[in-house]
Amino acid sequence: MINDNPENSASVSVEDESVESPPQLEILYQDEHLVAVNKPSGLFVHRSFMDRHEKYFALQLVRDLVGQYVYPLHRLDRPTSGVLLFGLSEDVARKMGQAFTDKTIQKTYYAITRGHLNGEGQVDYPLKEKLDKLGDKYVNQDKPAQDAVTDYQSIATSSLAIPLGKFDSVRYSLIKLKPHTGRRHQIRRHLAHLRHPIIGDINYGDNKQNPFFGKHFGFRRLMLHAQQLEFLHPITDEKITISAPLDEQWLFVFKELGWNIEIN
């Protein structure tokens, strides 16, 4: 039966336009054993008790993109963007899992932090395991702190002549990071330990800087990007380097802060 009511037709059209489209993932690397994508900030890797209201997940999107089941090989926090690697078979997932355990995979991250963090160094600061109240309620709450090591290098600094709190300017640093261990929130916690928390970090960050950044730059997110993975291919033994380009929000901040830097 044809509906001749124009009001009903319009309402259907509006409803169709409001349907949320899935994030478009960029494939960074793909062969018959592995696939890597550039995960956008805000996307969960897979479903968990924390995301019952979420519609899209990287695992589901990558599966649909390549047309087969995929195995997540590591995790990125929801607000972190960058290289996310999946295996295409159980055997590859097992071998890559062992490589992560053996720490033979090199990871490179970039972060924008509060203040001027200059030079380079290593943070060797053990971390207590971060537990979820619900998901980890049966885990031993008294586990000792675990070894956690992160190398850092200051790439650029910048200031905005805008008063904030007790300071007469706002300062930022671009930091390159190489974690040697994989503790939960390790980079975020280590930079907070240095008193240079990552911009947009709602767990360990600055409650004055974060709102200012969102208002000044026009968006709110964690400024942490998993830029590169380097490893030996689990089947061919070839050296593989996968890099994720920075998104438009990162490039906009670079321009506003006067950082003429290319990160590939």
N, C-alpha and C positions, 0 to 999 in steps of 0.2 A: 504494500500500500504506500503510495507516494504522499509525503507530508508537504502540504502547501502552505503551512504556517511559517511566515518569514521569521518570526521571533524564535521559534524552535530551531530553525536552520542556523540562525546567528549564534544561538547558545551552544550548538554542537560545534560550530567553527571555533568559538572562543575556547571551549574546553579542549579541543584538539591542539590548539596552539600552546596551551598551558602545560602539555605533557612534557616532562623533563627528559631531555635527550641524554643518552649515556656519554660519558667523557670519551673523547677521541684519543686513543693511545698511539704514540709513535713507536714503531718497532725500530730498535737500535741495532739489533743483531738477531739473525736467525739461521740455523742450519737444521739438520735432521735430528739433532740431539738437544739443542738449547734454543731458547728465545729470550730476548731481553727487551724491555720497554722502558720508556721514560714516564715514570709514574707522576701524575700531577699531585700537588699538595691538596690534602683534603680527602683523598681516596683511600679507603681501607684496603689492605692486601686481601684479606679473606673474611668471611663472616665470623662473628664471635658474639658473646653475650652483650657486649658493649654497643653493638650497632644494629639493634633490632629494627630501628626506623630507617636504616639506610637501604637504598635500592640497588646500587651498583658497587661491585667489588673488582679489584684488579684481576683476581683469579678467574672470575666469571668472564670478564671482558677479554682477557688474553685467550682463554679457551675458545670463545666464540670467534676471535680474530684469526686463530690458526686452525680452527676446526678439529681440535682434539683435546683430550684431557692434558692438563699441565700440572707440574709439581712445583710449588714455591720452594726456592732453595735458601732463602734468607728472608728477613723481615725489614720493612721500613715503617717507622711510625706513620700514622695517618697524616700528620701535618708536614712530613718530610717529602720532598720531591726527589726525583732522580732515577738512577739505574736500578731496575728491579729484574732479577734473573729467575727464569723458570726452566726446569728440566722437562723433557718430552717423553721420558721413560722412567720406570722405577729404578732401573740399574744406574742411569745417569744421576738421578736424584740421590741415590745412595753414595756414589763416588764423590759427587760435589759436596754432599753433607760431610763426608770425611775430610775433604779439603778445607772446608770452613772450620771444622774441629781442629785440624792440624795447623791452622793459621797460615796456610800457603796462598791465600787469596788476599791481594792488596786492595784496600778500599781508600778512596780519596773523597773527601767532603769539602764543601765551602760553606761558611757561615758569615752572617753579618752580626756583629756583636755591639753591645753598649761600650762606649769609651774607647780610648786608644790603647790597644794591646799591641805592643811593638816587639820586634825581634822574633826569635823562634825558641822553641824549647820542647820539653816533654813533661806531660802531667802523668805522674805515677802515683795514683791516688785510689786505693781500694774502695769499692762501692758495695754497700749492702744491696741485696737483691730487691728490686721494686716489685711489690706484689699487688695484685688487684684484690679488692676486698671480697669480691664474689668469685671470680675465676680462680683465684689462688687460695681460697679459704682453707683448703686442706694441706697446704704447703707449710713446712716448718718455718715458723715466723722468727726463729732465733738463729738462722744460719749466719755464720761469720761473714764479714765483708770479703768480697772476691777481688783478686788482682785486676786492675784496670789501668791500661797505659794508652795514652794518646799523644802523638806528636803534633805540634802546631807551628805554623809559620805565618807571620803577618805579611799580607800582600799589599794592602793599601789602608790609609786612614783618611778621614774627612771630618769637617766640622760645619755645623750650621749655626750662624750667629743669632740663635733664637734662645732666649732664657727658658729654662725648665727647672722647676724646683729651686734648689739653692745654687744652681749653676747658671752661668751667663751664656752658655752655648750647649749645643747637642753634638755629641761626638760618636763616630761610628768607626768600626774596623772591619775589613774583609780578611777573613782568616781561612787558610788552607789547613786541613786536618787529615791525619792518617792514624786511625785507631789500630792498635795491635791486638786488642781484645774486643769482644762483642757483648759487653754488658748492656742491659736495658737502659736506654736514655744516656748512654755513656758520654757521648760528646756534649750533650746538653748539660749534664751534671758537672763534667770536668770544666767547661767554660764558666759555669756559675761558680765553681770552686775558685777559679782565678779572678772572680769578681767582674767578669766580662760576659754576662749572660747573653744568649742569642736573642735577637729582636723577635718578638712575637711568641716567645716561649711562655705559655700561661702557667706552667708548672714551676719553673725555676727562674723566670725572667723578672724584669723591672716593671712594676705596676704604674710607673709614671711614663717611662719610655714607650711601652707598648701602645697605650692609647694615643700618645703624641704621634708615633710613627703611622698608626692607622689613619689619623686625621690628616696628617701632612701629606702622606703619599697616596692616600685614597684606598687602601686595602689593608686587611689584617691577615697575617699568616705567619707561620714559623719560617724564618729566613735561614733554613738549613737545606742543602742540596747534596745528594749523593751523586757526585760528578763522574766517578770512574771506578770500574772494577778491572783488575788484572789477575789472570790465572792461567794455568795450563789446562788445555782442553782435556776433559776426562776420557775421551776416546782417542783423539789423534795426538795428544801430548803437545800440540801447537800452542804457542803463547798467544793468548787472546786479550785484547784491550778493548773495553766497551766504555764509551763516554756519552754522557747525556748533556745536551746543550741547556743553558739557562733559559727560562721562559721569559715572556715579555715583562712581567712584573719585576723580575730581577734586573733586566736590562734597563727598565725605567729608573730604578733606584740608582744603578750605576751612572746613568746620565745625570740625574739630579745631584749626585754627590761628586761629579767630576771625575769619575774613574774610567779612564779610557783603557780598559783591560779586556782582552779576549780570552775566554776560557772555553776550550773546545773539549 
